[in-house]
Amino acid sequence: MTTSDDVKGVKKAPAKDPWDLPDVSGLVVGVLGGTGDQGRGLAYRLAKAGQQVIIGSRAAERARAAADELGLGIEGLDNAECARRSDIVIVAVPWDGHAKTLESLREELAGKLVIDCVNPLGFDKQGAYALKPEEGSAAQQAAALLPDSRVTAAFHHLSAVLLSDPQIAEIDTDVMVLGEKRADTDIVQALAARIPGMRGVFAGRLRNAHQVESLVANLISVNRRYKAHAGLRVTDI
């Protein structure tokens, strides 16, 4: 079949393979909130996969203690120095400290690729439930607070227990990745794929982050009912 472009002698470039991802092995990854369960787990898995990792904390002493405990060449620094020294920064701080932490690091995070994995949740006698920030999601709040950073969202649905367990060689799950620029989400997908068993899947722009963050409340209910550490798999891709 001849197209108008063929007639004019112009050929369209072939569609980019969505699984053709960049090499991220040489990038330094910082984890803000790296002394918490989720942050420690991510730092451990990425370092075990060969990534250079820096743990950040409000107190450098706590970060160094966590890094020494984990080993694998992980460094521990205060949050500001962690942000400065890293190419990619994962935000894994508690939701109630999310805005304050990012506001204080706006300068250090300028120009950085930021991955927000914070889940705004509330808890009552009926269990976990999703909160909706004024900006729409934690990731959108991060983007509003960090106008000079490249904000993405990922790593929301991972079990901290599985991440931290040295007896588990692979974590069988997909990571939903959201962001505004394909070059950025490709990097995050590639970083997720560094962890054995894990796959990064593009899941839309940041405006879709709320439902991804909120799904953690459902996974908590699944885990409680079935005594599990549930994750997600996307079929047919």
Secondary structure in CASP SS format (residue, H / E / C, confidence):
PFRMAT SS
TARGET T0000
AUTHOR 0000-0000-0000
METHOD secondary structure of the structure
MODEL  1
M C 1.00
T C 1.00
T C 1.00
S H 1.00
D H 1.00
D H 1.00
V H 1.00
K C 1.00
G C 1.00
V C 1.00
K C 1.00
K C 1.00
A C 1.00
P C 1.00
A C 1.00
K C 1.00
D C 1.00
P C 1.00
W C 1.00
D C 1.00
L C 1.00
P C 1.00
D C 1.00
V C 1.00
S C 1.00
G C 1.00
L C 1.00
V E 1.00
V E 1.00
G E 1.00
V E 1.00
L E 1.00
G C 1.00
G C 1.00
T C 1.00
G C 1.00
D H 1.00
Q H 1.00
G H 1.00
R H 1.00
G H 1.00
L H 1.00
A H 1.00
Y H 1.00
R H 1.00
L H 1.00
A H 1.00
K H 1.00
A C 1.00
G C 1.00
Q C 1.00
Q E 1.00
V E 1.00
I E 1.00
I E 1.00
G E 1.00
S E 1.00
R C 1.00
A C 1.00
A H 1.00
E H 1.00
R H 1.00
A H 1.00
R H 1.00
A H 1.00
A H 1.00
A H 1.00
D H 1.00
E H 1.00
L H 1.00
G C 1.00
L C 1.00
G C 1.00
I C 1.00
E E 1.00
G E 1.00
L E 1.00
D E 1.00
N H 1.00
A H 1.00
E H 1.00
C H 1.00
A H 1.00
R H 1.00
R H 1.00
S C 1.00
D C 1.00
I E 1.00
V E 1.00
I E 1.00
V E 1.00
A C 1.00
V C 1.00
P C 1.00
W H 1.00
D H 1.00
G H 1.00
H H 1.00
A H 1.00
K H 1.00
T H 1.00
L H 1.00
E H 1.00
S H 1.00
L C 1.00
R C 1.00
E C 1.00
E C 1.00
L C 1.00
A C 1.00
G C 1.00
K C 1.00
L E 1.00
V E 1.00
I E 1.00
D E 1.00
C C 1.00
V C 1.00
N C 1.00
P C 1.00
L E 1.00
G E 1.00
F E 1.00
D E 1.00
K C 1.00
Q C 1.00
G E 1.00
A E 1.00
Y E 1.00
A E 1.00
L C 1.00
K C 1.00
P C 1.00
E C 1.00
E C 1.00
G C 1.00
S C 1.00
A H 1.00
A H 1.00
Q H 1.00
Q H 1.00
A H 1.00
A H 1.00
A H 1.00
L H 1.00
L C 1.00
P C 1.00
D C 1.00
S C 1.00
R E 1.00
V E 1.00
T E 1.00
A E 1.00
A C 1.00
F C 1.00
H C 1.00
H C 1.00
L C 1.00
S C 1.00
A H 1.00
V H 1.00
L H 1.00
L H 1.00
S H 1.00
D C 1.00
P C 1.00
Q C 1.00
I C 1.00
A C 1.00
E C 1.00
I C 1.00
D C 1.00
T E 1.00
D E 1.00
V E 1.00
M E 1.00
V E 1.00
L E 1.00
G E 1.00
E C 1.00
K C 1.00
R H 1.00
A H 1.00
D H 1.00
T H 1.00
D H 1.00
I H 1.00
V H 1.00
Q H 1.00
A H 1.00
L H 1.00
A H 1.00
A H 1.00
R C 1.00
I C 1.00
P C 1.00
G C 1.00
M E 1.00
R E 1.00
G E 1.00
V E 1.00
F E 1.00
A C 1.00
G C 1.00
R C 1.00
L H 1.00
R H 1.00
N H 1.00
A H 1.00
H H 1.00
Q H 1.00
V H 1.00
E H 1.00
S H 1.00
L H 1.00
V H 1.00
A H 1.00
N H 1.00
L H 1.00
I H 1.00
S H 1.00
V H 1.00
N H 1.00
R H 1.00
R H 1.00
Y H 1.00
K C 1.00
A C 1.00
H C 1.00
A C 1.00
G C 1.00
L C 1.00
R C 1.00
V C 1.00
T C 1.00
D C 1.00
I C 1.00
END
